[in-house]
Amino acid sequence: MSPRIVLLHATPVAMTPIHEAFNDLWPEAETVNLLDDGLTIDRAKDEQLSPLLSDRFVALGQYGYSMDAQGILVTCSAFGPAIDQLAATLPIPVLKPNEAMFEAALQQGKRIGMLATFGPSLVTMCEEFERYAELTGSLATLETVLVPDAIDLLRKGDVSSHNRLVAEAAPKLSHCDAIMLAHFSTSRAAAAVRERVSVPVMTAPHAAVNKLRTTLERSSC
């Protein structure tokens, strides 16, 4: 029987990239979408992730588990501590959106760049990166560039302008050993970014699908 994977979304713009990744890498999986785009709207209002918003996020994830999920994949990068809280309450794998990409990037060198479009996610993402680097014994440092107008254009359906803005910012990180595109939504710009830089450009959706599939296959052995 195909495993049921609940995709936990806090913004609609993350949905297409992760479905494309599943179609490419794990079409047998049964994916179910849970979307609360109010989470991202409210997250953008405060620099810190509030306990109230964390509780909302955890409640949504627990509802996803009640749908007979064998795994949960979160597609929004602005809720790191809440994802940890959710994972602690559930007996199934709960995957953060960027952990697989971080692991891959750390294998590329010690200077890692990251292009982001949603500012409130940067604090938790940088903290997560530092934790992964510490766990792997890496001395890598992270340099981030925020492209603040791109995500608003994407939400309005202007994918080409989103991709252009992200790509135009990429040369600021061309001195790095690898560049990560911070969000699932940002992965749309991967081809445009690769045209502007010669270093490896890493995206989260495909890395996340590969890691979740591997995790579930190992647990079933």
Buried (B, 14 or more C-beta within 10 A) or exposed (E): EEBBBBBBBBBBBBBBBBBBBBEEBBEEBBBBBBBBBEBBEBBBEEEEBEEEBBEBBBEBBEBBBEEEBBBBBBBBBBBBBBBBBBBEEBEBBBBBBBBBBBBBBBEBBEBBBBBBBBBBBBBBBBEBBBEBBEEEEBEBEBEBBBBEEBBEBBBEEBBEBBBBBBBBBBEBBEEBBBBBBBBBBBBBBBEBBBEBBEBBBBBBBBBBBBBBBEBBEEEEE
